[in-house]
Amino acid sequence: MTANNKMRKGWVPVALTVAVACALGACKKDEQAAAGPQAAQQAAPAPTPETVVAASVSAMGVDQLRDAANTAYNDNRLYAPPGNNAMEYYLALRDKQPGDAGASSALSDLLPMTVIATEQSIAREDYEEASRLLALIGKADPNHPALERLKASVASGESKLKQQTETQKLTAEEEAKRKADQLKQREEDQRKQQEQQRQQVAQQEQTQREAAQREAAQREAAQREAAQREAAEREAAQRQQAASAAAARPAAASTELRAISQPGPKFPPAAQRAGATGSVQVEFTVGTDGNIASARVVSSDGTRQFQREFEREALNAVKRWRFQPIGQATTSRRTISFEQ
């Protein structure tokens, strides 16, 4: 055997050893690369009620938190993204000021929407987001009735997803796409919830306005009816009083007023268009020839805006009245009503 042959035979085991080592190294790198995303996911601790509020949020001042919470709410960032949403800002504000009524009220409004968002995350197998939302709910209300049910759903879903992942490995690109789709769906669900809430508030306000208008119209109608009823009662009482007084006086044909003509008053057009009503009591003196010698307004009642017009038309009507001639001038009073 030559020296060259001996050398070649000596290199063969060494080459094989190096090749095997390289192949094993490459395989190990591939396995690490494939397991990288999953390992990173497993390494990230699940949020808890104690850690769900970002440190940067907790470090903000009271006024900063209140302004940031209002802005996030108006911008439709109700519970996402992490570290920049209304839930975290209000939770941090409540931690700093436990008696803040505004923060407590806002959290009460946001909790139902966060519960719905958690259910939607579970439905689309976005358990990472569902766990974060559960932590927000737990911090806002540790005794919320939906907490245990949602936790059980997340645990069951994560177990099933783990089994599926073991049987069907996702590539890094597919995993990234799935995460992007989940994020997009989160934002869409959040926007829809905000829009639904705004529509409900607008509908409630419209219903309240319509109810207030109906109540105002009913009150106005009741007031008109009461005014008309009072005017009719006064007029009836005055007529009865006049009749009683006439019956009590001795019969005197020479002073008894017997009407020949009593034209009614002209209804003021503006008052008629406005649906106004009123009454005017007029005192008048009848001369011996049966004509009206004088007339004056004693009192008037009705819509204040048209009171003077009612008085004027009542006087004009009375001045046109005519009676049979009498033995001596006689003064009397009558109430002129203006009814629609």
C-alpha positions in Angstrom: 0.0 0.0 0.0 1.4 3.4 -1.0 1.6 6.4 1.2 -1.0 8.2 -0.8 -3.5 5.3 -0.4 -2.9 5.2 3.3 -3.5 8.9 3.6 -6.8 8.7 1.6 -8.0 5.9 3.8 -7.1 7.9 6.9 -9.2 10.9 5.7 -12.4 8.9 4.9 -13.5 8.5 8.6 -12.7 12.1 9.3 -14.7 13.3 6.3 -17.7 11.2 7.2 -17.6 12.5 10.8 -17.5 16.1 9.6 -20.4 15.5 7.1 -22.6 13.9 9.7 -21.8 16.7 12.2 -22.7 19.3 9.6 -25.9 17.6 8.7 -27.0 17.3 12.3 -26.2 20.9 12.8 -28.2 22.0 9.9 -31.2 19.9 11.0 -30.9 21.4 14.5 -30.9 24.9 13.0 -34.0 24.1 10.9 -35.8 22.7 13.9 -34.9 25.8 16.0 -36.1 28.1 13.1 -39.4 26.2 12.8 -39.9 26.1 16.5 -38.9 29.7 17.0 -42.3 31.4 16.7 -43.9 28.7 18.9 -41.2 29.0 21.5 -41.5 32.8 21.5 -45.3 32.5 21.9 -44.9 30.0 24.8 -42.3 32.2 26.5 -44.6 35.3 26.6 -46.5 35.1 29.9 -50.3 35.4 29.7 -51.6 38.7 30.9 -53.2 38.8 34.4 -55.4 41.4 36.1 -52.3 42.7 37.8 -50.2 43.0 34.7 -52.7 43.7 31.9 -52.4 47.5 32.2 -49.2 48.6 30.5 -46.5 50.1 32.6 -46.4 53.2 30.4 -50.1 53.7 31.1 -49.8 53.2 34.8 -47.0 55.9 34.9 -49.3 58.6 33.5 -50.8 61.3 35.6 -54.5 61.6 36.4 -55.2 64.4 33.9 -53.2 62.6 31.2 -55.2 59.4 31.8 -58.5 61.1 31.6 -57.6 62.9 28.3 -56.1 59.8 26.8 -59.2 57.7 27.8 -61.6 60.2 26.2 -59.5 60.3 23.0 -59.2 56.5 22.8 -63.0 56.1 23.3 -63.8 58.7 20.6 -61.2 57.1 18.3 -62.9 53.6 18.7 -60.0 52.2 20.7 -62.2 50.7 23.3 -60.1 47.7 24.4 -57.4 47.4 21.8 -54.6 47.8 20.9 -52.7 46.8 24.0 -51.3 49.8 25.9 -53.4 52.3 24.0 -57.1 51.7 24.7 -59.8 53.2 26.8 -60.1 50.2 29.1 -56.5 50.4 30.3 -56.6 54.2 30.7 -59.8 54.1 32.8 -58.5 51.1 34.9 -55.3 53.1 35.6 -57.3 56.2 36.4 -59.5 54.2 38.8 -56.4 52.8 40.5 -55.1 56.3 41.1 -58.5 57.7 42.1 -60.8 54.9 43.4 -63.7 57.3 43.9 -63.7 58.7 40.3 -67.3 58.3 39.2 -66.5 59.0 35.6 -64.0 56.2 35.4 -66.4 53.7 37.1 -69.2 54.7 34.8 -67.1 54.4 31.7 -65.8 50.9 32.8 -69.4 49.8 33.3 -70.3 50.8 29.8 -67.1 49.2 28.3 -67.4 45.9 30.1 -70.3 44.4 28.0 -68.5 45.3 24.8 -65.3 43.7 26.1 -67.2 40.5 27.0 -68.5 40.4 23.4 -65.0 41.0 22.0 -63.7 38.1 24.1 -66.4 35.8 22.8 -65.5 36.9 19.2 -61.8 36.3 19.8 -62.6 32.8 21.1 -64.8 32.1 18.0 -62.0 33.0 15.7 -59.4 31.0 17.8 -57.5 34.2 18.8 -56.8 32.9 22.3 -53.9 35.3 22.9 -56.3 38.3 22.5 -59.0 36.5 24.4 -56.7 36.0 27.4 -55.7 39.7 27.4 -59.4 40.7 27.3 -60.1 38.3 30.1 -57.5 40.0 32.2 -59.1 43.4 31.5 -62.5 42.1 32.6 -61.0 40.5 35.7 -59.3 43.7 36.7 -62.4 45.8 36.0 -64.8 43.4 37.9 -63.2 40.3 39.5 -66.7 38.9 40.2 -68.1 39.4 36.7 -70.5 36.5 36.0 -69.0 35.8 32.6 -65.4 35.3 33.8 -65.5 31.6 34.6 -67.4 30.7 31.5 -65.0 32.6 29.3 -61.9 31.2 31.0 -63.2 27.7 30.5 -63.8 28.4 26.8 -60.3 29.8 26.4 -58.7 26.8 28.1 -60.7 24.3 26.0 -60.0 26.2 22.8 -56.2 26.5 23.5 -56.1 22.7 24.2 -57.8 21.9 20.9 -55.6 24.4 19.1 -52.5 22.8 20.6 -53.6 19.4 19.4 -54.2 20.7 15.9 -50.8 22.5 15.9 -49.1 19.3 16.8 -50.7 17.4 14.0 -50.5 20.2 11.4 -47.5 22.5 11.7 -47.9 26.0 10.4 -45.1 27.7 8.5 -43.9 31.0 9.8 -45.5 32.8 6.9 -48.9 31.1 7.5 -48.7 31.9 11.2 -47.9 35.6 10.5 -50.9 35.7 8.1 -53.2 34.2 10.7 -52.1 36.7 13.2 -52.6 39.6 10.8 -56.1 38.3 9.9 -56.9 38.1 13.6 -55.7 41.6 14.3 -57.8 42.9 11.4 -60.9 41.1 12.6 -60.3 42.5 16.1 -60.3 46.1 14.8 -63.5 45.4 12.7 -65.3 43.9 15.6 -64.4 46.8 17.8 -65.6 49.3 15.2 -68.9 47.5 14.8 -69.5 47.5 18.5 -68.9 51.2 18.8 -71.2 52.0 15.9 -74.0 49.8 17.4 -73.6 51.6 20.7 -73.8 55.0 19.0 -77.0 54.0 17.1 -78.6 52.8 20.3 -77.8 56.1 22.1 -79.2 58.1 19.1 -82.3 56.0 19.1 -82.8 56.5 22.9 -82.3 60.2 22.5 -84.9 60.4 19.7 -87.4 58.4 21.7 -86.9 60.7 24.7 -87.4 63.8 22.5 -90.6 62.4 21.0 -91.9 61.5 24.4 -91.2 65.0 25.7 -92.9 66.6 22.7 -96.0 64.4 23.3 -96.1 65.3 27.0 -95.8 69.0 26.2 -98.6 68.8 23.6 -100.8 67.0 26.1 -100.1 69.6 28.8 -100.9 72.4 26.4 -104.2 70.8 25.4 -105.1 70.2 29.0 -104.4 73.8 29.8 -106.6 75.0 26.9 -109.4 72.8 28.0 -109.1 73.9 31.6 -109.2 77.6 30.5 -112.2 77.0 28.3 -114.0 75.2 31.1 -113.2 78.0 33.6 -114.5 80.6 31.2 -117.7 78.7 30.6 -118.2 78.2 34.3 -117.6 81.9 35.0 -120.0 82.9 32.3 -122.7 80.5 33.6 -122.2 81.8 37.1 -122.5 85.4 35.9 -125.7 84.6 33.9 -127.2 82.8 36.9 -126.2 85.8 39.1 -127.8 88.2 36.7 -130.9 86.1 36.5 -131.2 85.9 40.3 -130.7 89.7 40.6 -133.3 90.3 37.9 -135.7 88.0 39.7 -135.1 89.8 43.0 -135.8 93.3 41.6 -139.3 94.5 41.4 -140.8 94.3 38.0 -140.4 97.6 36.2 -141.3 97.5 32.6 -139.9 101.0 32.1 -136.3 99.9 32.9 -136.3 96.3 31.6 -133.9 95.8 28.7 -135.4 94.1 25.7 -132.9 93.5 22.9 -133.8 94.4 19.4 -130.4 93.7 17.9 -127.3 92.2 19.4 -124.7 91.5 16.7 -121.8 89.3 17.8 -118.2 90.5 18.0 -115.8 90.1 15.1 -113.1 87.5 15.9 -109.6 89.0 15.4 -108.0 87.2 12.4 -104.6 86.8 14.0 -106.1 85.3 17.2 -108.3 83.0 15.1 -105.3 81.8 13.1 -103.4 81.2 16.4 -106.3 79.2 17.9 -106.5 81.7 20.8 -109.7 82.1 22.9 -110.8 84.6 25.5 -113.7 86.5 27.1 -114.4 90.1 27.9 -116.9 91.5 30.5 -118.3 94.8 29.3 -120.4 97.3 31.3 -122.7 99.4 29.2 -125.5 102.0 29.7 -128.6 102.0 27.5 -130.3 105.4 27.0 -134.1 105.9 27.0 -134.1 105.6 23.2 -132.6 102.1 23.4 -129.2 103.0 22.0 -125.9 102.4 23.8 -124.9 105.6 25.6 -121.6 104.3 26.8 -119.6 101.2 27.2 -116.4 100.1 29.0 -114.3 97.0 29.7 -114.7 95.7 33.2 -112.4 92.6 32.9 -111.0 90.3 30.3 -109.5 86.8 30.3 -107.7 84.8 27.6 -104.5 84.6 25.6 -102.5 87.6 26.8 -101.1 88.3 23.3 -104.6 89.0 21.9 -106.2 90.4 25.0 -106.4 94.0 23.7 -107.9 92.9 20.4 -110.6 90.9 22.1 -111.4 94.0 24.3 -111.6 96.3 21.3 -113.9 93.9 19.3 -116.1 93.3 22.3 -116.7 97.1 22.8 -117.3 97.6 19.0 -120.0 94.8 19.1 -121.7 96.2 22.3 -121.9 99.7 20.8 -123.9 98.4 17.9 -126.5 96.8 20.2 -130.1 98.2 20.1 -132.9 97.8 22.8 -136.5 98.8 23.0 -137.0 102.3 24.5 -137.1 102.4 28.3 -138.3 104.9 30.9 -134.9 105.7 32.2 -131.2 105.0 31.4 -130.1 101.6 32.6 -126.6 100.2 33.2 -125.9 96.5 32.7 -122.9 94.1 32.2 -122.4 91.3 29.8 -119.6 88.8 29.1 -118.5 88.5 25.4 -116.9 85.2 24.6 -114.4 84.5 21.8 -114.4 80.7 21.1 -113.0 78.9 18.1 
